[in-house]
Amino acid sequence: MANLDFEPIITALTGAVTPTQIIGLVASIVAFGIPFVFMWFGMRKVIKIFRSAVMGGHITV
C-alpha cells in the first residue's frame, strides 16, 4: 500500500477539471437548491397555519 503512486491520477484530474467548471457546478447546485429551500419554508408555513386552524378554530396568515 505504501508504494502506490497517485501522482498520475492527481495530474490527470487537475488537468481535466478547471476552476471555472467547479464554480459552474457549485452555481448550478445552488440555483437548483434555492427553490427547494423556499418550498421547505412554504410547507412549514402551511403546516403551521393548518395546525393553528385545527387547534384554535380559526385561520390566520
N, C-alpha and C positions, 0 to 999 in steps of 0.2 A: 504494500500500500504506500509506503514512503517513497517508492521510486516512480510513482505516477507523475507525468509531466502534463500539467493543464495549460501550459503556455500557448500551444497552438489553438486550443479551444477559446481561450480568452482573447487571443489576437483575432480570430475569426469573428467572434461576437462583437468586439469593439469596432471591427471594420464593417460589419453588416448593419449595425444599429447606430443611427446618428442621434444626437441630442434633439434635433428637430422632430424626428419620429417619436421620441419619448415624450416631448412636450405635446405633440399632436394626440398621442394616445391618452395622456392624462387629461387633456382638454375635452376629448370626446367622452371619456368616462364621467367627468364632472357634468358635462352637458346632458348625458344620458341619465345621471342620477338626480339632478335637480327636480324634474317632475315627480319622481318617486318620493322625495323629501316633502314636497308640497302636498302630495297625495296623502302621505302619512299624517301630517299635521291636520289636513282637512278631515280625514277619517276620525282622528281623535276628537276634533271639534264636534262632528256629527254624533259620535257616541256619547259625548258629554251632554249634548242637547237632548238626546233621546233618554239618557238616564235621568236627567233632571226633570224631563217631562213625565216620565213614569213615576218617579218618586214624589215630585212636587205637585203634579197635576196641571201644570201649565208649561207652555213652550216659551223660552226666551232665547234670543240670538245675541 
